[in-house]
């Protein structure tokens, strides 16, 4: 049986930022007569031959690349379209090639979440549904209340608290960034937050339903 190829190395980058595509282990440039990087094994985007300066053939990456002596490839001005696999070909003096693969994933920076509250009840008993959303896929949502809430898979968390000012923070994150927004409870049954707060009506919540990831049902003890 043939030797299985190692899993591709994973590199994350942010839109507009910089990514370094590193070889799996430190490389001695003198060991190889030439090396080149390919995008999706289709287009050669960077080449270096021993004793020569790097060359960057025409491609969508032209003007955004820098190849270092250790064969690390620096990529600037990242865009979502750059998410792909890149292959480093290392050729020794006998003509034998070894290949390493780096998988680049580019993410948008997480924007400020939109948070809102809908309430029902009276001064004695207040029910509230808190919503949090961003217009971005592939993110993780987390509510951070002022008291510890057990982690479980239920999208509804029941919290009881004393009728005092309390703040709940929604944090949204992805592998390269995070952002948050807060809602503050004020007795008997109202909520305040940043300028992005929407005190949504039930019909508005239906429209936002696919974005509302977590609810807190709050009851005044």
FENNORZI-V528281 format. One record per helix or strand. SS is the DSSP state (2 for helix, 1 for strand). FROM is the first residue (numbers start at 0). LEN is the number of residues. Records with the same first field share a line. If there is no record, write none. Layout:
# FENNORZI-V528281
SS=FROM-LEN, FROM-LEN
This chain:
# FENNORZI-V528281
1=8-6, 18-3, 33-6, 42-7, 54-1, 64-3, 72-3, 83-8, 96-11, 113-8, 125-8, 139-5, 155-6, 165-9, 176-10, 189-4, 214-6
2=28-3, 79-3, 201-6
